[in-house]
Amino acid sequence: MGIRIRIRYYTLVLMAIVILAVPSSAWAVYENNPYYNVKAFGATGNGTTDDTAAIRSALGAMTGGGTLYFPEGVYLLKSQSSDAPGAPLLAIGKPVRLLGAGSKSVLKVDGTVSASTDVLEVSPDGNQKGYFGMEGLMLVPASGSPARHAIHLKADAGEGFERMMVKQSIISQLGGKGIVLTAVDAGSLRQAVIEYNVIYGGIELKKTSDQLYIVGNTITGNSTGVILDATNSMIAYNNMTSKTGAIRLVGGSNLEILYNTIVQNQPHDSAVGQRNMVSVDGETAAVSDVMMRGNLLNGTGSINSNTVEDNLFVGNANRVLITRNDFYKGTDYNVSIASTASETDVAYDNHFSLNEASSVENAGTETLGFKYSATLSGSWLNYGTPYSDAGYRITSNGDVYLQGVIKDGATATGTVLFQLPAGFRPKADLKFIVASKEGAVYQTSVIEVLANGNVRLQSGTANDFLSLDEINFSAID
């Protein structure tokens, strides 16, 4: 077990180094294509005139794709009388980048737009390698939460997107998602970069391929922050305060959740039993090879406390490494590992807000790093506060650590304290000198850990305080 886990761990670290290099070629497809100014097609940008028809005219003129520039201004978007029910405000079927001047370039969605109407519907239009980009634009409602999705990537059978980038933009809360992909075929999106945006309504990308990077965003609003099914992809350095949780990994492999700040500062309104801030739980197959590293998860936030059940839920998943995270609880556990999870590794370097027994719930198989409670023999008891109870854990390197302080048991040579299960035992018998105390007198005792799993007292008569914390060794693979 130790060798297998070691290989997996170093594979994930290597992946972290590789995928931190966000593709710089994401805009290359537009560099040699025409550049259009939306005002040349009659758009006013005065905030009151309906500019929808003018923007559609500009998109229609971009027969080969290119960049459509929105100078400073507020461009009002409204449904047109000739539109079919549910038709998008702007339909894009070519490789197009929408470019603005930052917060001074605003697409304003009229408050009368129906809840079934998307603002931007992007499709490859029969092209198996569709492209789309948006940079430096604000997309806001005129009032309320009109329309449905802000950006809807839509791929029919045989279609897909080769590159997509949304960068340095603000997408305010509409009626649905901030960015969503709906696709017929699996693998319908690859090489996507979503970085340095403010996004309300969340991001949902399923049936994707690989190389998806969601980096440096502020993600909030009424929907889950990120729902992702992908491979070789990363969610990193985001500030996330979404209402129904921050991240749901529902499929894929070789995924990283790195250095995000996740705070539940509004009530979590998912169904009871599903109020998790982060979940790794495959919908149709197990999610595999996930690294969750360096994140801050605060389940209580600054207001509306006790709305999160678990900071992290690991469900239908294999080989999830949890390391260097700070967990602050909601109402149940910091980490909950279900029976459908296998080889979850809870590294020693996480910070938990609770005592360990209340921090991690483990029903998974071959869980690493989790502290298992020892069943003490005879009259030996756990010392209690302020010391941890007797237990044992195994790390990703196959090292076993005993922990806790016990008292009040028999001290005859050979007295068995408890037994370690298979997989947690040394290859040969070992002896350890440990701290002990009888009354006010500190002493040392010797504890043996045998190859058959028995942990027994070899010498020492002190039983007011007997520490197990000095004991660690390599387990048999």
C-alpha positions, 0 to 999 in steps of 0.5 A, a space after each residue: 500500500 505504501 509504495 502504491 500511494 507514494 507513486 500516486 503522490 509524486 504524480 500529482 506533484 508533477 502534475 501541479 508543476 505542469 498545469 500551473 503553466 496556463 496556456 499562453 496560446 489561448 488568444 493566438 487563434 484571433 491574432 491574424 483575424 479581423 478587428 471590428 468596432 461595434 459602434 461602426 455597426 450602429 451601436 450607441 453605448 448610451 445605456 438607453 437605446 436598444 443596441 441588440 440589433 446593431 451588435 447582431 449586425 456586427 456579429 453577422 459581418 464577422 464571417 471568418 470570426 475575429 475580435 469584436 470591440 466594445 468601446 467605453 459605454 453601456 450597451 442595452 440588450 433586449 429581446 426582439 419582437 421577431 425572436 422565437 421564444 427562448 432565442 438568445 440575445 446574442 448568438 455566436 457561431 464563429 471563432 469570436 472574441 468579445 473585447 471591452 475596455 474593462 469596467 467602462 464597457 458594459 453589456 446591460 440586460 434589460 429587466 424584461 428579458 425572459 427567464 428562458 433566454 440566454 444572453 450569449 449562446 456560443 456554438 461551434 455551428 458544425 465546426 468541431 473546433 469552436 473558439 470563444 473569448 471574452 475579455 474586459 467586459 461587464 455583463 449586468 442586469 438593468 434590474 432584478 435577475 433577468 434572462 437565464 445564463 450569461 454565457 452558454 456554450 452549446 455543442 450539438 452532436 459531433 461538435 466541440 470547443 477547442 479553446 475558450 477564455 474568459 478573462 478580466 470580466 464581471 458577470 453579475 447575477 442573472 437568472 441562471 449560471 454565469 458560464 455553463 456548457 451543455 454538450 451531447 458528446 463527452 470531451 466537448 471542451 478543452 483548453 479553457 481558461 477562466 481567470 481574474 473575473 468576478 462571476 455571479 451564478 457559478 461555472 458548470 462545465 461537464 462533458 469536457 476533455 482536459 486542460 481547464 484552468 479556473 484561476 484567480 476569480 471571485 465566484 459568488 451568487 446563487 449557484 454552486 461556484 464550480 461544477 466540473 467534470 474534466 481531466 488534467 485541470 485546476 481550480 486555484 487561487 479563487 475567492 469563493 462565497 457561493 450560496 450552494 457551496 464552492 466546488 463540486 467535482 462530479 467526474 474526471 481525473 488528475 484534478 487539483 483544488 489549490 489555494 482557494 479561499 472558500 467562505 460560506 457567508 450566506 445560508 447554504 440552501 441545498 437539501 439536508 445531507 448535501 450542504 458541503 462546501 467542497 465535494 468530490 463525488 462522481 455522478 456516473 463513475 468515480 473521480 480519481 487522483 485529486 489533490 486538494 492543497 492549501 485551501 482555506 474553508 470556513 463553514 461558518 463565515 462572518 454571518 449566518 453560521 451553522 449552515 454547512 454540514 461538512 467542509 469537504 465531502 469525499 464520496 464516489 472517488 479514488 485517491 484524493 490527497 488532502 494536504 495543508 488545508 485550513 478547515 473551520 467547521 459548520 455543523 458536522 465534520 471538517 472532512 467526511 469520507 463516505 464508504 464509496 471512497 477509497 485510498 483517501 489520504 488525509 495528510 498530517 499537515 491539515 489544520 482542523 478547527 475541532 478535536 480530531 475525533 470530531 474533525 474527520 468522519 471516515 467510512 472509506 476503504 484504505 484511508 490514509 492519514 486518518 487517526 483510527 481509535 485504538 481498542 484498549 485492553 484490560 483496565 487501560 483507559 484514555 487519559 482524556 483532556 488535554 491529551 488525545 485518545 489512543 490511536 494510530 494512523 498511516 501516511 502516504 509514505 507507509 509510515 505508522 504513527 501511534 498517538 495519545 496518552 493512556 492510564 490506569 492499566 496493569 504494568 506487568 511485563 508483557 501486558 498488551 495495551 492494544 493490537 494494530 490491524 494488518 497493514 499497520 504492523 512492522 516487519 519485525 518486533 520493535 522497542 520504543 522508550 516513551 514518557 510516563 508518570 507515576 504520581 508527580 514523578 516522571 519516568 520512562 517506560 519501554 513499549 514493544 510493537 510486535 510483528 503480530 500487531 500487539 502493542 505491549 508494555 515491556 518495562 516500566 511501572 508508571 500508569 498514571 500517564 503513559 504516552 504513545 506519541 514517541 512511537 512511529 515505524 514503517 509498515 509492511 507494504 
